Amino acid sequence: QVQLVESGGGLVEPGGSLTLSCAASGFPFGFYRMAWYRQAPGQQRELICSITTGGGRTTYADAVKGRFTVSRDNTKNMMYLQMSSLKPEDTAVYYCNRVDNVSGYWGQGTQVTVSS
């Protein structure tokens, strides 16, 4: 009964900021490395960042490095993605998931649209 619910997406102007949330349930959240992914129409899903179990180490794809910040609160089973200096190229559906996911399970994602 793993469940991942992404929220916080919406329409934002270029250069703007947005924070996404990921609510996890059905597994011991604090024991798993987590990640954010995104998928633009007609494009493959791409890994954009990851975070270790305690949040002590993070990784970022070059496309978002310096603009996005991932964090987590294990007491709330929540992960966040702070996005700033948004570009039209950031337009995509954003998903959260366990780094070790092999089941093919994905939540519904949350749409981020960067446009004037």
C-alpha positions in Angstrom: 0.0 0.0 0.0 2.8 2.4 -0.9 1.4 5.8 -1.7 3.2 8.9 -3.0 1.2 12.0 -3.4 2.8 15.0 -5.1 1.3 18.5 -4.7 2.2 22.1 -5.1 2.4 22.4 -8.8 0.9 25.2 -10.8 1.5 28.0 -13.3 4.4 30.3 -12.6 6.1 33.0 -14.6 9.7 32.6 -15.8 12.0 33.6 -13.0 9.5 32.7 -10.4 9.5 30.2 -7.5 7.5 27.2 -6.5 7.7 24.6 -3.8 6.5 21.0 -4.3 5.6 18.5 -1.7 5.6 14.7 -1.6 3.6 12.9 1.0 4.7 9.3 1.5 2.9 6.5 3.2 2.9 2.7 3.3 6.6 2.2 4.0 9.2 3.4 6.5 9.9 6.6 4.8 13.0 7.5 6.9 14.8 4.3 5.8 14.8 5.1 2.1 16.7 7.4 -0.2 14.2 9.5 -2.1 14.3 11.4 -5.4 12.4 13.8 -7.5 11.8 13.1 -11.2 10.1 15.0 -14.0 8.7 14.2 -17.4 7.9 16.7 -20.1 5.4 15.8 -22.9 7.1 13.5 -25.4 10.2 13.2 -23.2 11.6 10.5 -21.0 11.3 10.7 -17.3 14.4 12.2 -15.8 16.0 12.1 -12.4 16.4 15.7 -11.2 17.6 15.2 -7.6 18.0 12.7 -4.7 18.3 12.9 -1.0 19.7 10.4 1.5 17.7 9.0 4.3 18.6 11.6 6.9 18.8 14.4 4.3 22.5 14.9 4.8 23.5 14.5 1.2 21.8 15.5 -2.0 22.4 15.3 -5.7 21.1 17.4 -8.5 21.0 17.1 -12.3 23.0 19.7 -14.1 19.8 21.3 -15.5 18.5 22.2 -12.0 21.7 22.6 -10.0 21.8 25.9 -8.1 18.1 26.5 -8.6 16.4 23.6 -6.9 16.7 22.4 -3.4 15.5 19.1 -2.1 14.7 18.5 1.6 12.8 16.0 3.7 11.1 15.8 7.1 11.1 12.2 8.2 8.8 13.0 11.2 6.1 13.9 8.7 7.0 11.5 5.9 7.4 14.5 3.6 9.8 15.5 1.0 10.0 18.9 -0.6 11.4 20.5 -3.7 12.1 24.2 -3.6 12.4 25.6 -7.1 13.6 29.1 -8.0 14.6 31.0 -11.1 12.2 28.8 -13.0 12.6 28.5 -16.8 10.1 27.4 -19.4 12.3 24.2 -19.8 11.2 23.3 -16.3 7.7 22.7 -17.5 6.9 19.0 -16.7 5.0 16.7 -14.5 7.0 16.2 -11.3 7.1 12.9 -9.4 8.6 11.7 -6.2 9.7 8.2 -5.6 12.1 5.9 -3.7 15.5 5.8 -5.3 15.4 2.0 -5.2 12.0 1.7 -6.7 11.8 -1.4 -9.0 8.0 -2.0 -8.8 7.1 0.6 -11.5 4.8 2.4 -9.1 4.4 6.1 -9.7 2.1 8.6 -8.1 0.0 11.0 -10.1 2.6 13.7 -10.2 2.0 17.4 -10.1 2.1 19.7 -13.1 4.5 22.6 -13.2 4.0 25.0 -16.0 6.5 27.9 -16.5 5.1 30.5 -18.9 4.4 34.2 -19.2 
